[in-house]
Amino acid sequence: MMFALLFSFLLFVSFLCYSILGKIFPAKKNFENRVQHYLAIEVKKETQDEVRDKRKTFIKILKQRIQKQVLTKEKNTKLETKIARAGLPLKPEEFILFQWILTAFAGGLFYLVTENWLFILIGGTLGFFFPKWYLRKKQRNRVARFNEGLADMITTIVGSLRAGFSFPQALKSVTEEAASPIKEEMEFVLKEMQYGKSIEDALNDLKERMPSEDLDLMIQAILIQRQVGGNLATVLDKIVETIRDRTKIQRQITTLTAQGRLSGYVIALLPVILGLVLYMIQPEYIGTLFQHPIGLAMVAAGLISGIIGFILIKKITAIEV
């Protein structure tokens, strides 16, 4: 121990003396050495650019292979629609690549933490389904925010129509006043109309991106008015009243069913969390469940029962208005 400390101290003193002498007596470099130094820097920069280009090319080739071999045209279209609904700046092949990387990372991480091969499968499964869950969550949140601002958007359109504006001009006024995601969606609708799409096609595309019953009601009213005529502002005003009444009832139902939904989450998560905590505290105590056939059968029965109970509670508390 004393020898190691003495060696470390001598090494530190030698490095300190060398640094001080280097500052006092700097080495004189001639012009050729300086030129060689800058040439080496340029070569190093070029090498880094080449490596960066190779990485970009590899990622591009990997995306193309995923698009050709994994994603069919139908799957690519569906996944592209889901990503657009979620508002994520990703392409379908990038989403699949991220899903694969997260699957491998989660499986390796669970194995490093637990040192049990069974948790590679558990971690990989969680890593595979986490991007899908996150995508659905982003979709729900974005559609919910869209529905919250839909009544105000229609009110803005009604005010613009009564002021003498055309329908495209009313949509433009919405983009100037509304917040996200209504602002982005209306801008996309106007951009499609500028590129040559009709109002009907642009609104139908909006309905595909935003699966909202209130939005569908508004679009159907607009399309019917364009075919048979009538006062669009009055019709949209009635739709705003309907949307506000429905939103009020939905919030009341959400408040009344909060306890039931919380019970479903507790039933689903409590056994899993408790099992992980027991495994971390004393692996031998709960390890029999994952080694003995009867224990594996009990774990499978518990998982199936918990999933069935969670689904039933979700069905009971999901009241449509």
C-alpha positions as CSV (number, residue, x, y, z in Angstrom):
1,M,0.0,0.0,0.0
2,M,2.8,2.4,0.9
3,F,4.6,1.5,-2.3
4,A,1.6,2.3,-4.4
5,L,1.1,5.7,-2.6
6,L,4.8,6.6,-3.1
7,F,4.7,5.6,-6.8
8,S,1.5,7.8,-7.3
9,F,3.1,10.7,-5.5
10,L,6.3,10.5,-7.6
11,L,4.3,10.2,-10.8
12,F,2.3,13.3,-9.8
13,V,5.5,15.3,-9.0
14,S,7.1,14.3,-12.3
15,F,4.0,15.4,-14.3
16,L,3.9,18.7,-12.4
17,C,7.6,19.4,-13.0
18,Y,7.3,18.5,-16.7
19,S,4.3,20.9,-17.0
20,I,6.1,23.7,-15.3
21,L,9.3,23.3,-17.4
22,G,7.2,23.1,-20.5
23,K,5.7,26.5,-19.7
24,I,9.0,28.1,-18.8
25,F,11.0,26.6,-21.8
26,P,8.6,26.1,-24.6
27,A,9.6,24.0,-27.5
28,K,10.4,25.9,-30.7
29,K,8.6,24.6,-33.7
30,N,9.8,25.5,-37.2
31,F,7.5,26.3,-40.1
32,E,7.5,22.8,-41.5
33,N,6.3,21.3,-38.2
34,R,3.5,23.8,-38.0
35,V,2.4,23.1,-41.6
36,Q,2.4,19.4,-40.9
37,H,0.4,20.0,-37.8
38,Y,-2.3,21.9,-39.7
39,L,-2.3,19.3,-42.5
40,A,-2.8,16.6,-39.9
41,I,-5.8,18.5,-38.6
42,E,-7.3,18.8,-42.1
43,V,-6.8,15.1,-42.7
44,K,-8.4,14.4,-39.4
45,K,-11.4,16.6,-40.3
46,E,-11.8,14.9,-43.6
47,T,-11.6,11.5,-41.9
48,Q,-14.4,12.5,-39.5
49,D,-16.5,13.7,-42.4
50,E,-16.0,10.4,-44.2
51,V,-17.0,8.5,-41.0
52,R,-20.1,10.7,-40.6
53,D,-21.1,10.2,-44.3
54,K,-20.6,6.4,-43.9
55,R,-22.9,6.4,-40.8
56,K,-25.5,8.4,-42.7
57,T,-25.3,6.0,-45.6
58,F,-25.6,3.0,-43.4
59,I,-28.6,4.4,-41.6
60,K,-30.2,5.3,-44.9
61,I,-29.6,1.8,-46.3
62,L,-31.0,0.2,-43.1
63,K,-34.2,2.4,-43.4
64,Q,-34.6,1.3,-47.0
65,R,-34.3,-2.4,-46.1
66,I,-36.8,-2.0,-43.2
67,Q,-39.2,-0.2,-45.6
68,K,-38.9,-2.9,-48.2
69,Q,-38.8,-6.1,-46.1
70,V,-40.7,-5.3,-42.9
71,L,-43.2,-2.6,-43.9
72,T,-45.8,-3.4,-46.6
73,K,-47.6,-0.6,-48.3
74,E,-50.7,-1.1,-46.1
75,K,-48.7,-1.2,-42.9
76,N,-46.6,1.8,-43.9
77,T,-49.8,3.8,-44.6
78,K,-51.4,2.8,-41.3
79,L,-48.2,3.5,-39.3
80,E,-47.7,6.8,-41.0
81,T,-51.3,7.8,-40.2
82,K,-50.8,6.9,-36.5
83,I,-47.5,8.9,-36.3
84,A,-49.3,11.9,-37.9
85,R,-52.1,11.6,-35.3
86,A,-49.5,11.5,-32.5
87,G,-47.7,14.5,-34.0
88,L,-44.3,12.8,-33.9
89,P,-41.6,13.9,-36.3
90,L,-40.7,10.4,-37.4
91,K,-41.0,8.2,-40.5
92,P,-42.5,4.7,-40.2
93,E,-39.1,3.0,-40.8
94,E,-37.5,5.2,-38.2
95,F,-40.2,4.2,-35.7
96,I,-39.5,0.5,-36.4
97,L,-35.8,1.0,-36.1
98,F,-36.2,2.7,-32.7
99,Q,-38.5,-0.1,-31.6
100,W,-35.8,-2.7,-32.4
101,I,-33.1,-0.7,-30.7
102,L,-35.2,-0.3,-27.5
103,T,-36.1,-4.0,-27.5
104,A,-32.4,-5.0,-27.5
105,F,-31.5,-2.3,-25.0
106,A,-34.3,-3.2,-22.5
107,G,-33.5,-6.9,-22.7
108,G,-29.8,-6.3,-22.1
109,L,-30.5,-3.9,-19.2
110,F,-32.8,-6.3,-17.5
111,Y,-30.2,-9.1,-17.7
112,L,-27.4,-6.9,-16.3
113,V,-29.6,-5.9,-13.4
114,T,-31.0,-9.3,-12.5
115,E,-28.4,-11.7,-14.1
116,N,-31.3,-14.0,-15.1
117,W,-31.9,-15.1,-18.7
118,L,-35.7,-15.1,-18.1
119,F,-35.6,-11.3,-17.7
120,I,-34.1,-10.8,-21.2
121,L,-37.5,-12.0,-22.6
122,I,-39.4,-9.7,-20.1
123,G,-37.2,-6.7,-20.9
124,G,-37.3,-7.3,-24.6
125,T,-41.1,-7.6,-24.5
126,L,-41.4,-4.3,-22.6
127,G,-39.0,-2.6,-24.9
128,F,-40.9,-3.8,-27.9
129,F,-44.3,-2.7,-26.8
130,F,-43.3,0.6,-25.1
131,P,-43.0,2.6,-28.4
132,K,-46.5,1.3,-29.4
133,W,-47.9,2.3,-26.0
134,Y,-46.2,5.7,-26.2
135,L,-47.6,6.2,-29.7
136,R,-51.1,5.4,-28.6
137,K,-50.8,7.7,-25.6
138,K,-49.6,10.6,-27.7
139,Q,-52.5,10.0,-30.1
140,R,-55.0,10.1,-27.3
141,N,-53.5,13.2,-25.7
142,R,-53.3,15.0,-29.0
143,V,-56.9,14.1,-30.0
144,A,-58.1,15.1,-26.5
145,R,-56.4,18.5,-26.9
146,F,-57.9,18.9,-30.3
147,N,-61.4,18.1,-28.9
148,E,-60.9,20.6,-26.1
149,G,-60.2,23.4,-28.5
150,L,-62.7,22.3,-31.2
151,A,-65.6,24.4,-29.8
152,D,-63.5,27.5,-29.7
153,M,-62.3,26.8,-33.3
154,I,-65.8,26.5,-34.6
155,T,-66.8,29.7,-32.7
156,T,-64.0,31.5,-34.5
157,I,-65.1,30.1,-37.9
158,V,-68.7,31.2,-37.1
159,G,-67.5,34.7,-36.3
160,S,-65.5,34.9,-39.4
161,L,-68.3,33.7,-41.6
162,R,-70.7,36.2,-40.1
163,A,-68.2,38.9,-40.7
164,G,-68.3,38.1,-44.5
165,F,-65.2,35.9,-44.8
166,S,-65.1,32.8,-47.0
167,F,-64.6,29.4,-45.5
168,P,-60.8,29.2,-46.4
169,Q,-60.4,32.7,-45.0
170,A,-62.1,31.6,-41.8
171,L,-59.7,28.6,-41.5
172,K,-56.8,31.0,-42.0
173,S,-58.1,33.1,-39.1
174,V,-58.2,29.9,-37.0
175,T,-54.5,29.3,-37.7
176,E,-53.7,32.8,-36.5
177,E,-55.6,32.4,-33.2
178,A,-55.7,28.7,-32.3
179,A,-53.0,26.8,-30.3
180,S,-51.5,23.4,-31.1
181,P,-52.6,20.9,-32.4
182,I,-55.5,22.8,-34.1
183,K,-53.1,25.3,-35.5
184,E,-50.9,22.7,-37.3
185,E,-53.9,20.7,-38.6
186,M,-55.7,23.8,-40.0
187,E,-52.4,24.9,-41.6
188,F,-52.1,21.4,-43.2
189,V,-55.7,21.7,-44.5
190,L,-55.0,25.1,-46.1
191,K,-51.7,23.8,-47.6
192,E,-53.5,20.9,-49.2
193,M,-56.1,23.2,-50.6
194,Q,-53.4,25.5,-52.0
195,Y,-51.8,22.4,-53.7
196,G,-55.1,21.7,-55.6
197,K,-57.2,19.6,-53.3
198,S,-60.8,20.4,-52.9
199,I,-62.3,21.4,-49.6
200,E,-64.2,18.1,-49.3
201,D,-61.0,16.0,-49.8
202,A,-59.0,18.2,-47.4
203,L,-61.6,17.9,-44.7
204,N,-61.9,14.1,-45.2
205,D,-58.1,13.8,-44.8
206,L,-58.4,15.8,-41.6
207,K,-61.0,13.4,-40.4
208,E,-58.6,10.5,-41.1
209,R,-55.9,12.2,-39.1
210,M,-58.1,13.2,-36.2
211,P,-60.6,10.5,-35.3
212,S,-63.0,12.7,-33.4
213,E,-66.8,12.4,-33.4
214,D,-67.3,16.1,-32.8
215,L,-65.0,16.9,-35.7
216,D,-66.9,14.4,-37.9
217,L,-70.1,16.2,-37.0
218,M,-68.7,19.5,-38.0
219,I,-67.3,18.2,-41.3
220,Q,-70.6,16.5,-42.2
221,A,-72.4,19.7,-41.6
222,I,-70.0,21.6,-43.8
223,L,-70.2,19.1,-46.7
224,I,-74.0,18.9,-46.6
225,Q,-74.2,22.7,-46.6
226,R,-71.9,22.9,-49.7
227,Q,-74.2,20.5,-51.5
228,V,-77.7,21.8,-50.5
229,G,-76.9,25.3,-49.4
230,G,-78.1,27.1,-46.2
231,N,-76.7,29.3,-43.5
232,L,-73.5,27.5,-42.4
233,A,-72.9,29.9,-39.5
234,T,-76.2,29.0,-37.8
235,V,-75.6,25.2,-38.3
236,L,-72.1,25.5,-36.8
237,D,-73.5,27.5,-33.9
238,K,-75.8,24.6,-33.0
239,I,-73.0,22.2,-33.3
240,V,-70.9,24.2,-30.8
241,E,-73.8,24.0,-28.3
242,T,-74.0,20.2,-28.8
243,I,-70.2,19.8,-28.4
244,R,-70.1,21.9,-25.2
245,D,-73.0,19.9,-23.7
246,R,-71.3,16.6,-24.6
247,T,-68.0,17.8,-23.1
248,K,-69.7,18.7,-19.8
249,I,-71.3,15.3,-19.6
250,Q,-68.1,13.5,-20.4
251,R,-66.2,15.4,-17.6
252,Q,-68.9,14.4,-15.1
253,I,-68.7,10.8,-16.1
254,T,-64.8,10.9,-15.8
255,T,-65.1,12.3,-12.3
256,L,-67.7,9.6,-11.2
257,T,-65.6,6.7,-12.7
258,A,-62.2,7.8,-11.4
259,Q,-62.3,5.4,-8.4
260,G,-63.1,2.4,-10.6
261,R,-60.4,3.2,-13.1
262,L,-57.9,3.6,-10.3
263,S,-58.9,0.2,-8.9
264,G,-58.1,-1.3,-12.3
265,Y,-54.6,0.2,-12.4
266,V,-54.0,-1.1,-8.8
267,I,-55.1,-4.6,-9.7
268,A,-52.9,-4.7,-12.7
269,L,-49.7,-3.1,-11.3
270,L,-49.6,-4.2,-7.7
271,P,-48.7,-7.9,-8.2
272,V,-46.0,-7.0,-10.7
273,I,-44.4,-4.3,-8.6
274,L,-44.6,-6.4,-5.4
275,G,-43.0,-9.4,-7.2
276,L,-40.1,-7.2,-8.5
277,V,-39.5,-5.8,-5.0
278,L,-39.4,-9.2,-3.4
279,Y,-37.1,-10.4,-6.1
280,M,-34.7,-7.5,-5.5
281,I,-34.8,-8.0,-1.7
282,Q,-34.6,-11.8,-1.5
283,P,-34.3,-13.6,-4.9
284,E,-34.2,-17.1,-3.3
285,Y,-37.6,-16.6,-1.6
286,I,-39.5,-15.8,-4.8
287,G,-37.2,-17.5,-7.3
288,T,-39.1,-20.8,-6.9
289,L,-42.0,-19.3,-8.8
290,F,-39.8,-18.9,-11.9
291,Q,-38.0,-22.2,-11.6
292,H,-40.6,-24.8,-10.6
293,P,-43.3,-25.8,-13.1
294,I,-46.1,-25.2,-10.6
295,G,-44.6,-21.8,-9.8
296,L,-44.6,-20.9,-13.5
297,A,-48.1,-22.1,-13.9
298,M,-49.2,-19.9,-10.9
299,V,-47.4,-16.9,-12.4
300,A,-49.1,-17.4,-15.8
301,A,-52.5,-17.8,-14.1
302,G,-52.0,-14.7,-12.0
303,L,-51.0,-12.7,-15.1
304,I,-54.0,-13.9,-17.1
305,S,-56.4,-13.2,-14.2
306,G,-54.9,-9.7,-13.7
307,I,-55.2,-8.9,-17.4
308,I,-58.8,-10.1,-17.5
309,G,-59.7,-8.1,-14.4
310,F,-58.1,-5.0,-15.8
311,I,-60.0,-5.3,-19.1
312,L,-63.3,-5.9,-17.4
313,I,-62.9,-2.8,-15.2
314,K,-61.9,-0.8,-18.2
315,K,-65.1,-1.9,-20.0
316,I,-67.3,-1.1,-17.0
317,T,-65.9,2.4,-16.5
318,A,-65.8,3.3,-20.3
319,I,-69.2,5.0,-20.7
320,E,-69.7,6.5,-24.2
321,V,-71.7,9.8,-24.5
